[in-house]
Amino acid sequence: MSAAQTPDQGQYSIGLDKTPANYVPLTPLSFLARSAAVYPDAVSTVYEGRVFTWSQTHERCRRFASYLAGRGIGHGDTVAAMLPNIPAMNELHFAVPMAGAVLNALNIRLDAPSIAFQLDHGGAKIILVDPEFSGVIAEALTLMKGPKPYVIDVDDAAFAGGKRIGELEYEAAVAQGDAGFVARLPGDEWDAIALSYTSGTTGNPKGVVTHHRGAYLNAVSNILAGNLGQHPVYLWTLPMFHCNGWCFPWTVAASAGINVCLRKVDPSKIFELIPKHGVTHMCGAPIVYNTLINAPDAPKGAKARPVVGLIAGAAPPVAVLEGAESIGIKLTHVYGLTEVYGPASVCAEQPGWDELPADQRAQLKRRQGVPYPLQEGVTVLDPETMREVPRDGETIGEVMFRGNIVMKGYLKNEKATSEAFAGGWFHTGDLGVLDESGYVIIKDRSKDIIISGGENISSVEVEDILYKHPAVLFAAVVAKPDPKWGEVPCAFVELKDGAKATEADIIAFCRGHMSGFKTPKSIVFGAIPKTSTGKIQKFLLRNQVGSVKAFSA
């Protein structure tokens, strides 16, 4: 039943209407205004010698929003950004919606054709560009079919190289704006706040449209799920373009914390910044933590400063969870997709877990878990019947979400939106089970299940064993065609620096830890291709071995 069809509540409907006194649309812009008013002199951002307070950040955002409004940017317009994790990227998460517009944060590792498509599809009126990416943006602009956006350069003194291609520099635009500009809060919390594109492997990616309400609620959920409390010191190891940094620009504002900006993931730099600024929290994919764990200068034991880390994706290898603890990082596993604002479920810890042996604790913590505090639901359903699967840890179904932390839908793609929301749930495409506690456990992406001789093999399960080998840094398993079995597991392995292992070594190790039919039949050594957010690009690996699923999205 829609809101318009809500039954009359009789006496509770008479003279009890929404008014400005008792109803304000939810928006994360409120977080910035509050922190600036309550903690005006508290530090909001630090980066390469630059320091801003919350009052300064608020003013800078208002000024740039004023500049945008002066250029005619307003409700429903798109402003794109091709920036690393620098202060300007954080500010745009507030300044753009303050003007009533929608932020399209672009993946900084995209090629020119992909960028051109997204700028055309999203109808960007303005794009902000870091000099490091001016070349690819310049090329993308020549490939666009529609009107080209106005280009604003964002210089970064910490980066040497690149060139300006814009008509104005960001600081000049900020200076031109009115410090007294009044933010244009959304008339409806359902209004779009951001446009993010999925990392499509074939064809064009889909434009995920998110709203003010969801951004607000997920920002608060991050605080609750990640135990941020008030005034956390957050290190930006997660790209801000990725699901709007999992909503953490808004999360840090809500908690009046400190944004420790970081241009790129550099272990030595990270281990320098953690004690220097008293970092308390960070986020990242397993690849980020694995890189830190295996860094030669990683602090161990008493030398490591305690940090709370959120880790996302499919089940992280036990070796990563245990290794992170050895360098002082206590990980909490979260799970989600671009369509649910980044993480929207959490492996909520239970009393007594910390007293368990490390390996047992890691097995519990690697589950995808339960709904985020302000998400309505996440579970595993049979996609045919739309009924929840038994909580037996064995019956496989599709992981699905529903609630306020779910996208509006896909931009200009009603068919894909309808399919994604079939049955009143958002379909993730991930396959999983429910354990006896109702925690979701992902078994694989539907396209990554290997069917060998009629038996289903989870690539995640095989990868977890590979990560236990002392020489393995990264691993990925895909289906390889086989004349006898149809397809068999093929493992791609990237070794740690200085480590040695042969194909026979790796296969023998796997055979000692799993059934023979699950053991990889071949090993490919070398660097494994990854996205800028640390996800292994399995479609490239499937293509390399000629998998029948090589070209599936």
Summary of the structure (lengths in Angstrom):
residues: 553
radius of gyration: 23.7
end to end distance: 34.2
largest distance: 77.5
contacts: 1914
relative contact order: 0.09
helix: 34%
strand: 25%
